[in-house]
Structures are given as C-alpha cells and as structure tokens.
C-alpha cells in the first residue's frame, strides 16, 4: 500500500437549509484546497446527488459522512450556520482530528503534515 502524499481534508459546512448552495460552497472550498496544493478534499455534500438516486434517512447519511471523516487528516469548517457541520466538528475534536476555520491555518497544517 502506498503512502498518501497529501492530507485528506474533510469539508464541513452548511447543507440542509439550501442544499444546492451548500454543495456549491463546499465545492468552491474543495477547489481552493486543490488549487493551493493543501490536500485532497473530501466533500460529503455530494451525497445529495447520491440521495437523488438512492434516498436514505438523514441519520444514515450522517453516519456515511462521519465514516468518511474518520478517514481524513483534518476538517475544514467553512462559514455558515449549520447544526450538522457543528456536530461534525464536535465528533472530529473527540476523535483528535484537527479542525480549521481558515485557509492559512489549514495550509500550515498541510506543510507540517507532509514532512
């Protein structure tokens, strides 16, 4: 098995109130992670498309998302009111996964991670 060369960054942010806007904002954040070479983004918001094909209860989607988060090296909490994203942050902190709210700190983490 090969070692990853960059950290996996879980994007946590608003979704439920306005799903299409939540997906847009999360994907813009993911683009920034890639463009700046910070890491590999994991965008749980995209399960919205999966739900269109195979609907599941909210609680089941949350468990799927949290399992993806457990495999990540950091969480980027993007701006916006979201009880779901706030809950993801709490779980990340309990698991010892670092949580960042700005790109500068996330970039510094990525630089330390790659050494």
For each residue, the residues with C-beta under 8 A, 3 or more apart:
1:
2:
3:
4: 7 8 40
5: 114
6: 37 38 39 40 110 113 114
7: 4 38 39 40 72 73 74 109 110 113 114
8: 4 39 40 41 42 71 72 73 74
9: 33 38 39 40 41 42 72 73 74 75 76 106 110
10: 42 44 68 69 72 74 75 76 88 92 97
11: 26 29 30 33 41 42 43 44 45 75 76 78
12: 44 69 75 76 77 78 82 85 88 89 92 99
13: 22 25 26 29 45 77 78 79 80 82 85
14: 17 18 21 22 25 78 80 81 82 84 85
15: 19 22 23 26 44 45 48 82 84 85
16: 19 22 58 82 84
17: 14 22 81 82
18: 14 21 22
19: 15 16 22 23 45 48
20: 23 24
21: 14 18 24 25
22: 13 14 15 16 17 18 19 25 26 45 48 80 82
23: 15 19 20 26 27 43 45 46 48
24: 20 21 27 28
25: 13 14 21 22 28 29 78 80
26: 11 13 15 22 23 29 30 43 44 45 46 78
27: 23 24 30 31 43 45
28: 24 25 31 32
29: 11 13 25 26 32 33 41 76 78
30: 11 26 27 33 34 41 43
31: 27 28 34 35
32: 28 29 35 36 38 103
33: 9 11 29 30 36 38 39 40 41 76 106
34: 30 31 37 38 40 41
35: 31 32
36: 32 33 103 107
37: 6 34 110
38: 6 7 9 32 33 34 103 106 107 110
39: 6 7 8 9 33 73 74 106 110 113
40: 4 6 7 8 9 33 34
41: 8 9 11 29 30 33 34
42: 8 9 10 11 68 69 71 72
43: 11 23 26 27 30 46
44: 10 11 12 15 26 47 64 65 68 69
45: 11 13 15 19 22 23 26 27 48
46: 23 26 43 49 50
47: 44 50 51 61 64 65
48: 15 19 22 23 45 51 52
49: 46 52 53
50: 46 47 53 54
51: 47 48 54 55 56 61
52: 48 49 55
53: 49 50
54: 50 51
55: 51 52
56: 51 60 61 64
57: 60 61
58: 16 61 62
59: 62 63
60: 56 57 63 64
61: 47 51 56 57 58 64 65
62: 58 59 65 66 84 87
63: 59 60 66 67
64: 44 47 56 60 61 67 68
65: 44 47 61 62 68 69 88
66: 62 63 69 70 88 91
67: 63 64 70 71
68: 10 42 44 64 65 71 72
69: 10 12 42 44 65 66 72 75 88 91 92 97
70: 66 67 95 97
71: 8 42 67 68
72: 7 8 9 10 42 68 69 75 97
73: 7 8 9 39 97 98 113
74: 7 8 9 10 39 97 98 99 100 106 109 110 113
75: 9 10 11 12 69 72 88 89 92 97 98 99 100
76: 9 10 11 12 29 33 99 100 101 106
77: 12 13 85 88 89 99 100 101
78: 11 12 13 14 25 26 29 85
79: 13 101
80: 13 14 22 25 85
81: 14 17
82: 12 13 14 15 16 17 22 85 86
83: 86 87
84: 14 15 16 62 87 88
85: 12 13 14 15 77 78 80 82 88 89
86: 82 83 89 90
87: 62 83 84 90 91
88: 10 12 65 66 69 75 77 84 85 91 92
89: 12 75 77 85 86 92 93 99
90: 86 87 93 94
91: 66 69 87 88 94 95
92: 10 12 69 75 88 89 95 97 98 99
93: 89 90 96 97 99
94: 90 91
95: 70 91 92
96: 93
97: 10 69 70 72 73 74 75 92 93
98: 73 74 75 92 109
99: 12 74 75 76 77 89 92 93
100: 74 75 76 77 105 106 109
101: 76 77 79 105
102: 105 106
103: 32 36 38 106 107
104: 107 108
105: 100 101 102 108 109
106: 9 33 38 39 74 76 100 102 103 109 110
107: 36 38 103 104 110 111
108: 104 105 111 112
109: 7 74 98 100 105 106 112 113
110: 6 7 9 37 38 39 74 106 107 113 114
111: 107 108 114 115
112: 108 109 115
113: 6 7 39 73 74 109 110
114: 5 6 7 110 111
115: 111 112
